Amino acid sequence: MKKKILSVILTLAMATSLTACGGSKSNTTAGDAAADTQSGSGDLTEVSLGTVAWPTNMMFYLADKEGIFEKNGLKVNIQEFSSTTDSSNAFIGGQTDFCTYASSETISPFAEGAEFSVVLETDKSNGCEGIVATSDIKSVADLKGKTVATQLYSVDHMLLLTLLDENGMSEKDINIVDMSIQESGNAFVAGQCDAASIWDPYFSQAKAAGGTELYSTKDNPDLITDILAASNTICKEKPEAVKAMIKSYFEAVEYWKANKDEASAYMADKLGVDADEFNSEMDGLFVPDAQSAVEAFTEADDYTYWGYTQNKVLEFMTELGVLDKKVDCGDMIDASFVKELAK
């Protein structure tokens, strides 16, 4: 599963060096990957993508398998990493042209000066994570004085802080226990905490064990999102390749919808789960089309705007001492590609 962690280690690494290559599986540089290469089907632009195991990221593998990339003029070298720290370090270090991210994980490298643009919102969490609590806790306000397990600096930690803030509370009003998301789910099931802010499959498992769903991202799908980032170099030098990558993602999603059994079985195998679990995870995600992606990048004063949501997360990260630099996360967005595709 995707390691959705806002790592302090990553922040420190970015502060000391923007050239770390992490766990890169390739020595190909972004400059090399952006070169045009000849293939039997004509001229293809070769690019590289760094990613991690997560349901919607499997759409890129599907696009490769079904010849969608090739049809759109691309040859894509997909490199899968064991963690988003590794994939991000490789991307920032110039080893890949594109990188998938949990949206909140873009903040640390961007604040430290990494040069990339967010070009696509790939999904929104639509019920696959949230807060599970004991039956006596009926509202977020009821969490006051209670023990809540979650992983510090994870997106679900940020979800918890957002809900507390919206209810006039802060982390000082509860007792947060720092555990991995899996451990948090297990601790709740074992009766060792009053609530847990976690993602699937642990969220679903905790509910199945008798926990009450206090809040899920289905209540606000705009809170937690995933994105595709592109290096500023490829955006400037190979804009058609960026557009082709995004177009291929949309077309892979449409292929999946039209060929659910076959496509889900393939992507489930790539993810390392069975087809039922893959489809269950996809049910908890909203996958936008081009128009929805444009709306996510259209400036607004509420959570429907990706930059607004990110700046809220940035406030929490600053308060927690994870970051000491102020940035406008809206500056990361390059909506020109999805706008062109949405025409």
Protein Blocks (a to p, Z undefined) as FASTA:
>chain_A
ZZdddcfklmmmmmmockbgkjafbfbdfklmmpccddfkbccddddddddddfklmmmm
mmmmnommmmnopacdddddfbfklmmmmmmnopafbdcddfklmmmmmmnopacddfbd
fbdcehiaccdddfklmbfklmgopacdddehiaklmmmmmmmmmnopafklpccddddf
klmmmmmmnopafbdcdddfklmmmmmnopacfbdfklommlpccdddddfklmmmmmml
mmmmmmmmmmmmmmmmmmmmlmmmmmmmmnopafklmmmmmmmpccddfklmmmmmpccf
bfklmklmmmmmmmmmmmnomaccdcdfklmpccklmmmmmZZ
